[in-house]
Amino acid sequence: MPLMNKDTSPAGGPSRKICVYCGSSSGTDTAFIAAARAFGQILAENDVGLVYGGGAGGLMGALARSVCDHGGHVVGIIPEFLKAREHMFREAQEIVVTRDMHERKRIMFERADAFVALPGGIGTLEELVEQLTWSQLGQHRKPIVIANVKGFWNAFLEVIGHMKNLGFIGTLLNYHVVDRVELILPILTTALEEARHGKAGDAEVIKRL
């Protein structure tokens, strides 16, 4: 079996879940870990479930541990080959072990109502860009928030602006930028309400609102 679930029901836990992309390392600035912990507490206190990459180290681990410490619900999704390397977070209410990275990202997408990018490395960047690409191509309307903690994403946002200025991004990318994690849920709440009342398109997210 490619999946191993503690909670075998895909609908288990809170009705709304946010997928958070972030680093399996801690980075060099303690503000990044602090932001991950603070956002984990915010999710738990607002009964919003966490969907994330399943690791126990770095920002990923700090985020998931904070959710659990404050009584929240965690779904960790991790490929078999990363279980030891990223020290799988076994305290999660649900653990999904996938065959590969492609299956991991698909399930993370399916299980989430929105996406948040905290600081991270190449993997975090790749996951964020993939969601932006799918959104631009009209494959989903789930909100995307870039948590620009201490300007971490400034260089990336400059590259996006550079691509727009040179005509390689012709349509408006659907994302929001915040500099404090306390601003994420208010923005997502508004965006999800707009999706609920917007035009038909993303049936999965609409039915879960």
N, C-alpha and C positions, 0 to 999 in steps of 0.2 A: 504494500500500500504506500503511495507517495505521500499521504497526509497522516499526521499523528495529532489528534486533537484531544485536549483535556475536556473541552466542551464541544461536543460533536455537532451542536446546533449552530449554523451560520448566523442565526438571529440572536444568539446568546448575548447577554449583557445589555448595555444601554442601547436605545433605539438609534442614537446618532453616534457615529464613530469618525474620528479624524485620523488620517494617515499622516504621520510625522516622519520626514526624512532628516537624518542628522548623523553626525560622525560617530564611528565606533571608537575613536580616540577623543581625548579631552581637549586637545588644542592647548595653546600656550597662554590663553587669557582665562582667568577664573570666572569672568563674566559669562562665558559660554556655558559652563556647567551650571552656574547659578540660574541662568535663563531656562535651561532644560528642566531643572528641579522646580522652578516657579511655574512653568507651564504645565508640568505634570500635576502639580497641586490644583491649578486652575481647572484642568480637565476633570479631575476627580470630584472637586467640589461642585461642579456644574453638571455632573452625571453624563459626561461625554466620554465615550470609550476611546482608548488609544489603539491604533493599528500601527505597528512599526516593524523594523527589521529583525527583532528577536534577540539582539545581543545584550550582554550584561556589562560591557565595558564602555568607557567614554561617555559621550552625551547620550547615546542610546540607553545605556544602563542607568544613568542618572535620571533620565526622563521616566523610564518604566518603573524604576524603584520608587520614585516620588508618587506616581499614580497609585501604586499598590499601597504605599505607606499612608496615603490619605483616603483609602477605601474605594479606589476606582477600579476600572476594568481594563485589562491589558490583553491584546491579541498580538503575540509575537510570531512573525512569519520568517522562517530562516531556511536556506538550502542545506541539505544534508552535509555538504562539504565544509560549511562554515560553522557547524555546531561546536566543534572544538576550538577552531581558530578565533571565533568571536565570543566564546564562552556563553553559550545560550542561556538566556534568563529564564530559569526554571520556575520562578515564582509567578509567572504570568498565568492568568486564569485559563488561557487557551494558547496552546503552542501548535503551530502548523509547520511541519517540516516538508519542504518541497524538493523536487528532483533537481532543479537548477534555478538560476537567477531569473530566467524568463517566467517560469511558473510563479516564483515569489512575487514578482512585480505585478503580474496579472491578478493574483489573489489580493494583494494589497489594494489594488485599484478597485476590485469588485467589492471589497468589504468596507470601503471608506466613502463618506459623503463629501469630504473636502480634503485638501492637502496643505501641509505646512512644511516649509523648509527652514530648519535651524542651521547654524553653521555646521560644516562638514567638509569632506574631501571629494575625491573624484566620483565616488559612488553616489553621494548626496547630490552633486551637481548633475550627474547623468539622470538620476531619477526625476529631479526638478525639470530638467530640459525636456525629458520625455513627456511629462504631463503638460507642459507648455505647448509642445508640438502637437499632441493629440487635441488639445483645446483649440489651437489655431486651425486645425484641419476639421473641426466640427465633430470630433468623435466623443466629446463629453462637454458638459457645462458645469462640472463640479468646481467650486471655488478653489483658488490657489493663493496662498499667502506666503510671501517671503519675509521671514523674520530677520531683519537686517540689524542684528545685535552688534552694537559698537561699530557699525559700518562694514560688517563682514562681507556683505554682498555688493558693496559699492562698485568694485571692479567689474563684477558680472553685469550689473545694471548699466555700466558704461559701455560694455561690449554690445549689449542689446540695443542701446541708443545708437551706437556706431553702425550696427547692421541696418537699423531703420533709416538712418541718414543716408546710407549708400544704396538704399532701395532693395535690400534683401529681405526685409520684413515689411510686407505691404499691407497687412491687416493688423488691427489693434490686438495685442496679446492680452489675454484675460488673466490678470494677476493683480494682487494688492501687495503693497510694501508697508511694513510697520517697523518701528525701531524698538518697541517694547512688547514683550509677550502678553502683557495685560490687554493689549489692543486687538489681539487675534480673534477671540471669540465674538466680540461685538461686530467686527467686520464680517465674520463668517455667518453670523445670525442674519444680518442684513442681506448678504449675498444669497443665502439659501432661501430666504423669503422671496427675493426677486426671481430665483429659479422656479419656485413653486408657482408663481403667478405669470411667469414668462411663457414664451412659445414652446410648443411641444418639441422634444428633441432627445433629452436624456431620460428615458422612461425609468431607468433604475433609480436615479437620484430623486426624481419627482415622487415616485411612489413611497419613498422612505421619509419624506418630509412631513 
